[in-house]
Amino acid sequence: MNNKDIVISVCKAIDDKKGRNIEILELGEVSLIADYFIICSGNSRIQTRAITDKIEDDMKDNGYDISRREGYSEGRWILLDYGFLIVHIFQEEERQFYNLERLWGDAPVTHYPE
């Protein structure tokens, strides 16, 4: 699988767990942090953690080990770092407050599914 296929696979995992407002930011041309951000919302701590668990299981099945995971115990903003891909799983209140889409406004954005 190439990186874009992995990104779509992660979006599908989020969608499978009823994650909402899934956006893919293509950062490769605007930042050295990662090639892609995926940003999504969950309704509760239980849901954000379920989304996280699904992503981690799918990525491990595809041979990708996580570099870093933050925020899992609180479940308000969970960050999963896979090097080329960083996934942000928010509860809606946190997502609105941090507004990463605005901070990375120069990056092309794709809404999933599209």
C-alpha atoms as an extended CHARMM CRD file, in Angstrom:
* protein
*
       114  EXT
         1         1  MET       CA              0.0000000000        0.0000000000        0.0000000000  PROA      1               0.0000000000
         2         2  ASN       CA              1.2010000000        3.4990000000       -0.7210000000  PROA      2               0.0000000000
         3         3  ASN       CA              0.7640000000        6.3690000000        1.7420000000  PROA      3               0.0000000000
         4         4  LYS       CA             -2.4320000000        7.6550000000        0.1110000000  PROA      4               0.0000000000
         5         5  ASP       CA             -3.9740000000        4.1680000000        0.3300000000  PROA      5               0.0000000000
         6         6  ILE       CA             -3.0970000000        4.0320000000        4.0320000000  PROA      6               0.0000000000
         7         7  VAL       CA             -4.7080000000        7.4420000000        4.5770000000  PROA      7               0.0000000000
         8         8  ILE       CA             -7.9300000000        6.2360000000        2.9160000000  PROA      8               0.0000000000
         9         9  SER       CA             -7.7790000000        3.0340000000        4.9930000000  PROA      9               0.0000000000
        10        10  VAL       CA             -7.5300000000        5.0770000000        8.2120000000  PROA      10              0.0000000000
        11        11  CYS       CA            -10.4730000000        7.2440000000        7.1110000000  PROA      11              0.0000000000
        12        12  LYS       CA            -12.5080000000        4.1040000000        6.5010000000  PROA      12              0.0000000000
        13        13  ALA       CA            -11.6220000000        2.8420000000       10.0090000000  PROA      13              0.0000000000
        14        14  ILE       CA            -12.8260000000        6.1590000000       11.4530000000  PROA      14              0.0000000000
        15        15  ASP       CA            -16.0270000000        5.9500000000        9.4260000000  PROA      15              0.0000000000
        16        16  ASP       CA            -16.5760000000        2.3460000000       10.5670000000  PROA      16              0.0000000000
        17        17  LYS       CA            -16.6380000000        3.6220000000       14.1670000000  PROA      17              0.0000000000
        18        18  LYS       CA            -19.0290000000        6.4560000000       13.2310000000  PROA      18              0.0000000000
        19        19  GLY       CA            -16.4130000000        9.2130000000       13.4300000000  PROA      19              0.0000000000
        20        20  ARG       CA            -17.6960000000       12.4810000000       12.0030000000  PROA      20              0.0000000000
        21        21  ASN       CA            -16.4150000000       15.3440000000        9.8720000000  PROA      21              0.0000000000
        22        22  ILE       CA            -13.3550000000       13.4720000000        8.5820000000  PROA      22              0.0000000000
        23        23  GLU       CA            -10.8570000000       15.7360000000        6.8540000000  PROA      23              0.0000000000
        24        24  ILE       CA             -7.5450000000       14.9430000000        5.1920000000  PROA      24              0.0000000000
        25        25  LEU       CA             -4.9670000000       17.7290000000        5.1130000000  PROA      25              0.0000000000
        26        26  GLU       CA             -2.1260000000       17.2410000000        2.6490000000  PROA      26              0.0000000000
        27        27  LEU       CA              0.8480000000       18.8100000000        4.3960000000  PROA      27              0.0000000000
        28        28  GLY       CA              3.6720000000       17.5280000000        2.1870000000  PROA      28              0.0000000000
        29        29  GLU       CA              4.0640000000       20.8520000000        0.3560000000  PROA      29              0.0000000000
        30        30  VAL       CA              3.5840000000       23.1520000000        3.3820000000  PROA      30              0.0000000000
        31        31  SER       CA              5.3220000000       21.4120000000        6.3040000000  PROA      31              0.0000000000
        32        32  LEU       CA              8.0060000000       18.9460000000        7.2750000000  PROA      32              0.0000000000
        33        33  ILE       CA              5.9540000000       17.6200000000       10.2100000000  PROA      33              0.0000000000
        34        34  ALA       CA              4.1110000000       14.9710000000        8.1890000000  PROA      34              0.0000000000
        35        35  ASP       CA              2.7330000000       14.3340000000        4.7260000000  PROA      35              0.0000000000
        36        36  TYR       CA             -0.8620000000       14.0360000000        5.9800000000  PROA      36              0.0000000000
        37        37  PHE       CA             -3.0660000000       15.0160000000        8.8920000000  PROA      37              0.0000000000
        38        38  ILE       CA             -6.3970000000       13.3170000000        9.3660000000  PROA      38              0.0000000000
        39        39  ILE       CA             -8.7690000000       15.2200000000       11.6370000000  PROA      39              0.0000000000
        40        40  CYS       CA            -12.0520000000       13.7690000000       12.8580000000  PROA      40              0.0000000000
        41        41  SER       CA            -14.6110000000       14.0860000000       15.6430000000  PROA      41              0.0000000000
        42        42  GLY       CA            -16.2170000000       11.6630000000       18.0410000000  PROA      42              0.0000000000
        43        43  ASN       CA            -19.1620000000       12.2350000000       20.3780000000  PROA      43              0.0000000000
        44        44  SER       CA            -17.6170000000       10.9770000000       23.6080000000  PROA      44              0.0000000000
        45        45  ARG       CA            -14.5060000000        9.6370000000       25.3010000000  PROA      45              0.0000000000
        46        46  ILE       CA            -15.7180000000        6.1100000000       24.6300000000  PROA      46              0.0000000000
        47        47  GLN       CA            -16.1160000000        6.8100000000       20.9190000000  PROA      47              0.0000000000
        48        48  THR       CA            -12.7770000000        8.6240000000       20.4780000000  PROA      48              0.0000000000
        49        49  ARG       CA            -11.0370000000        5.7030000000       22.1740000000  PROA      49              0.0000000000
        50        50  ALA       CA            -12.9220000000        3.1700000000       20.0180000000  PROA      50              0.0000000000
        51        51  ILE       CA            -11.8410000000        5.0630000000       16.8840000000  PROA      51              0.0000000000
        52        52  THR       CA             -8.2590000000        5.0710000000       18.1650000000  PROA      52              0.0000000000
        53        53  ASP       CA             -8.3000000000        1.3420000000       18.9050000000  PROA      53              0.0000000000
        54        54  LYS       CA             -9.6590000000        0.5670000000       15.4190000000  PROA      54              0.0000000000
        55        55  ILE       CA             -6.9950000000        2.7010000000       13.7100000000  PROA      55              0.0000000000
        56        56  GLU       CA             -4.1880000000        1.1800000000       15.7640000000  PROA      56              0.0000000000
        57        57  ASP       CA             -5.3770000000       -2.3810000000       15.0580000000  PROA      57              0.0000000000
        58        58  ASP       CA             -5.7260000000       -1.7320000000       11.3080000000  PROA      58              0.0000000000
        59        59  MET       CA             -2.3610000000        0.0130000000       11.0510000000  PROA      59              0.0000000000
        60        60  LYS       CA             -0.6380000000       -2.8040000000       12.9420000000  PROA      60              0.0000000000
        61        61  ASP       CA             -2.2730000000       -5.3430000000       10.5990000000  PROA      61              0.0000000000
        62        62  ASN       CA             -0.7820000000       -3.3690000000        7.6800000000  PROA      62              0.0000000000
        63        63  GLY       CA              2.6930000000       -3.3750000000        9.2410000000  PROA      63              0.0000000000
        64        64  TYR       CA              2.7600000000        0.1930000000       10.5860000000  PROA      64              0.0000000000
        65        65  ASP       CA              3.9290000000        0.7860000000       14.1460000000  PROA      65              0.0000000000
        66        66  ILE       CA              2.8850000000        3.9130000000       15.9780000000  PROA      66              0.0000000000
        67        67  SER       CA              5.6330000000        6.3870000000       16.8720000000  PROA      67              0.0000000000
        68        68  ARG       CA              3.6330000000        8.2320000000       19.5030000000  PROA      68              0.0000000000
        69        69  ARG       CA              0.1590000000        8.3160000000       21.0340000000  PROA      69              0.0000000000
        70        70  GLU       CA             -1.0670000000       11.1640000000       23.2260000000  PROA      70              0.0000000000
        71        71  GLY       CA             -4.3340000000       11.9160000000       25.0200000000  PROA      71              0.0000000000
        72        72  TYR       CA             -5.8230000000        8.4290000000       25.0700000000  PROA      72              0.0000000000
        73        73  SER       CA             -6.6910000000        8.3650000000       28.7790000000  PROA      73              0.0000000000
        74        74  GLU       CA             -8.5990000000       11.6700000000       28.6080000000  PROA      74              0.0000000000
        75        75  GLY       CA            -10.1030000000       10.9740000000       25.1840000000  PROA      75              0.0000000000
        76        76  ARG       CA            -10.7500000000       14.6250000000       24.3790000000  PROA      76              0.0000000000
        77        77  TRP       CA             -7.9610000000       15.0130000000       21.8000000000  PROA      77              0.0000000000
        78        78  ILE       CA             -6.1000000000       11.8680000000       20.8460000000  PROA      78              0.0000000000
        79        79  LEU       CA             -3.0460000000       12.1580000000       18.6250000000  PROA      79              0.0000000000
        80        80  LEU       CA             -1.6050000000        9.1890000000       16.7320000000  PROA      80              0.0000000000
        81        81  ASP       CA              1.7660000000        9.7500000000       15.0600000000  PROA      81              0.0000000000
        82        82  TYR       CA              2.8470000000        7.3790000000       12.2980000000  PROA      82              0.0000000000
        83        83  GLY       CA              5.5920000000        9.6210000000       10.9080000000  PROA      83              0.0000000000
        84        84  PHE       CA              4.1550000000       10.3830000000        7.4670000000  PROA      84              0.0000000000
        85        85  LEU       CA              0.6400000000       10.5160000000        8.9520000000  PROA      85              0.0000000000
        86        86  ILE       CA             -0.6860000000       12.1730000000       12.0930000000  PROA      86              0.0000000000
        87        87  VAL       CA             -4.2630000000       11.4490000000       13.1330000000  PROA      87              0.0000000000
        88        88  HSD       CA             -6.1650000000       13.8500000000       15.4060000000  PROA      88              0.0000000000
        89        89  ILE       CA             -9.2980000000       12.4380000000       17.0230000000  PROA      89              0.0000000000
        90        90  PHE       CA            -11.2600000000       15.1380000000       18.8230000000  PROA      90              0.0000000000
        91        91  GLN       CA            -14.3950000000       15.5490000000       20.8010000000  PROA      91              0.0000000000
        92        92  GLU       CA            -16.2150000000       18.3930000000       19.0520000000  PROA      92              0.0000000000
        93        93  GLU       CA            -15.6470000000       21.0380000000       21.7490000000  PROA      93              0.0000000000
        94        94  GLU       CA            -11.8640000000       20.4940000000       21.6300000000  PROA      94              0.0000000000
        95        95  ARG       CA            -11.8340000000       20.4730000000       17.8510000000  PROA      95              0.0000000000
        96        96  GLN       CA            -13.5780000000       23.8250000000       17.6660000000  PROA      96              0.0000000000
        97        97  PHE       CA            -11.2540000000       25.3090000000       20.2860000000  PROA      97              0.0000000000
        98        98  TYR       CA             -7.9820000000       24.2400000000       18.6180000000  PROA      98              0.0000000000
        99        99  ASN       CA             -9.2580000000       24.6050000000       15.0310000000  PROA      99              0.0000000000
       100       100  LEU       CA             -6.3150000000       22.8430000000       13.3760000000  PROA      100             0.0000000000
       101       101  GLU       CA             -7.8990000000       23.3070000000        9.9710000000  PROA      101             0.0000000000
       102       102  ARG       CA             -7.4450000000       27.0690000000       10.3420000000  PROA      102             0.0000000000
       103       103  LEU       CA             -3.8770000000       26.7260000000       11.6140000000  PROA      103             0.0000000000
       104       104  TRP       CA             -2.9600000000       24.6500000000        8.5660000000  PROA      104             0.0000000000
       105       105  GLY       CA             -5.0690000000       26.7110000000        6.1600000000  PROA      105             0.0000000000
       106       106  ASP       CA             -2.4430000000       26.5630000000        3.3900000000  PROA      106             0.0000000000
       107       107  ALA       CA             -2.7710000000       22.7770000000        3.1170000000  PROA      107             0.0000000000
       108       108  PRO       CA             -5.1570000000       21.2620000000        0.5730000000  PROA      108             0.0000000000
       109       109  VAL       CA             -8.1450000000       19.6810000000        2.3420000000  PROA      109             0.0000000000
       110       110  THR       CA            -10.2010000000       16.6890000000        1.2670000000  PROA      110             0.0000000000
       111       111  HSD       CA            -13.4040000000       15.7370000000        3.0510000000  PROA      111             0.0000000000
       112       112  TYR       CA            -13.9990000000       12.0100000000        3.4900000000  PROA      112             0.0000000000
       113       113  PRO       CA            -15.9300000000       10.4480000000        1.9370000000  PROA      113             0.0000000000
       114       114  GLU       CA            -15.6840000000       12.3620000000       -1.3090000000  PROA      114             0.0000000000
